């Protein structure tokens, strides 16, 4: 049914696809939790972001990461001088 070459291709695909899928799922969960706990958003904005993240899945999470995710409020300290 499957030759040796096909089995190797399937195994290589699983070694790439499975970790990528798990990483995207973890990122999706992280952004979903972040949207719910974001104190910089109103309740309506939280609901909107949660709906975007839930219905558009990882694209919605990526959009939230770049647009709605809270940014650092305090500037980074300057690097030490030698």
Helices and strands as residue ranges (DSSP letters): H 4-37, H 43-63, I 64-68
